[in-house]
Amino acid sequence: MAEIWPIGVFTSIDAGFGVHLEVVSELKIPSIHVHTPHGNMRSEEQARDFLARCTDAGVTVTCVFCGFEGESYADIETTARTVGLVPEATRQERVLDARKIAEFARHLGCDTLGMHIGFVPEDRNSESYRDLLAVTQALLDELAEHGQKMHLETGQETASHLLQFFNDVNRDNLFINFDPANMILYGTGDPIEALKQVGPHVRSVHCKDAVWAPEDQRGTSWGREVALGQGDVDIKKYLETLKEIGYKGPLTIERELSSDRLQQKKDVGQAVELLEATRAELWGEQA
């Protein structure tokens, strides 16, 4: 595995948008983020089986992403209502689920949990915000007991709002998984400027691309995800900025195209080529 910017891909064991392990193996991708499987697939035995398959394929699990029952990304309004720990009706249940996912991650030998926490409330004095803060802190404290950390994925907040939440949480095992396309999809800010702003907290990244929604619809209607290099992210500038902030970890490709697995595999393969070529251009023999 390359020492600087090893290539990764977002995978799925039994559900979700990620590619399957067979594709990872065939494309010779050395690291993965894993979308957590359904509850009945999270046993220690299931984890051992999956880890053995990863070992056979020469693949390292670098992050396990939380996925909760009832989440929907149908549109921005539905996402705000259903995703992450923010929705109050499901918050306590999902915190318990996140603890179980963290245990599953430990069975995989992975010390990093990823999550879309949801649309963090703007009003920092509201009861909902204070409770979200408390449950997040308690979850992070429990993760810390097991040597684990949490990476919150970008997109649903502006960079400044996310930083304010980080400051309020005030835990040293909370970091950022930066996804540039999400800033465009949600209409929350220029991804390059956002990356510069949150750079000190970035410990993992997604390499995903998207096209802005029309200007008068940004933040209320989705942008559109496209194959890496075909959207508005400016992948070379993105990688140049990652280098500037000192990030050397995996470049994890995410291509949300589970409805067309063949095209998804093709797009991921082309993304690998693009990232490897840009890595060589920016780092030369160091990579």
NORDAFEN-V957685 format. One record per backbone hydrogen bond with DSSP energy under -1.0 kcal/mol. NH is the residue of the N-H (numbers start at 0). CO is the residue of the C=O. Records with the same first field share a line. If there is no record, write none. Layout:
NH: CO / CO
This chain:
4: 247
7: 250
8: 30
9: 252
10: 32
11: 18
18: 9
22: 19
23: 19
24: 20
25: 21
26: 22
27: 24
28: 23
30: 6
31: 59
32: 8
33: 62
34: 10
35: 64
40: 37
41: 38
46: 42
47: 43
48: 44
49: 45
50: 46
51: 47
52: 48
53: 49
54: 50
55: 51
56: 52
57: 54
58: 53
59: 29
61: 31
63: 111
64: 33
65: 113
70: 67
78: 74
79: 75
80: 76
81: 77
82: 78
84: 116
85: 116
93: 89
94: 90
95: 91
96: 92
97: 93
98: 94
99: 95
100: 96
101: 97
102: 98
103: 99
104: 100
105: 101
106: 102
107: 103
108: 105
109: 104
112: 148
113: 63
114: 150
119: 117
125: 122
129: 125
130: 126
131: 127
132: 128
133: 129
134: 130
135: 131
136: 132
137: 133
138: 134
139: 135
140: 136
141: 137
142: 138
143: 139
144: 140
145: 142
146: 143
147: 142
148: 110
149: 172
150: 112
151: 174
152: 114
153: 176
161: 157
162: 158
163: 159
164: 160
165: 161
166: 162
167: 163
168: 164
169: 165
173: 170
174: 149
175: 200
176: 151
177: 203
184: 180
185: 181
187: 182
193: 189
194: 190
195: 191
196: 192
197: 193
198: 194
200: 197
201: 198
202: 175
203: 175
205: 177
206: 251
210: 223
216: 213
219: 216
220: 216
222: 184
223: 210
225: 208
229: 226
231: 209
237: 233
238: 234
239: 235
240: 236
241: 237
242: 238
243: 239
244: 240
245: 242
246: 241
250: 5
251: 204
252: 7
253: 206
256: 254
259: 256
263: 259
264: 260
265: 261
266: 262
267: 263
268: 264
269: 265
270: 266
271: 267
272: 268
273: 269
274: 270
275: 271
276: 272
277: 273
278: 274
279: 275
280: 276
281: 277
282: 278
283: 279
285: 282
286: 283
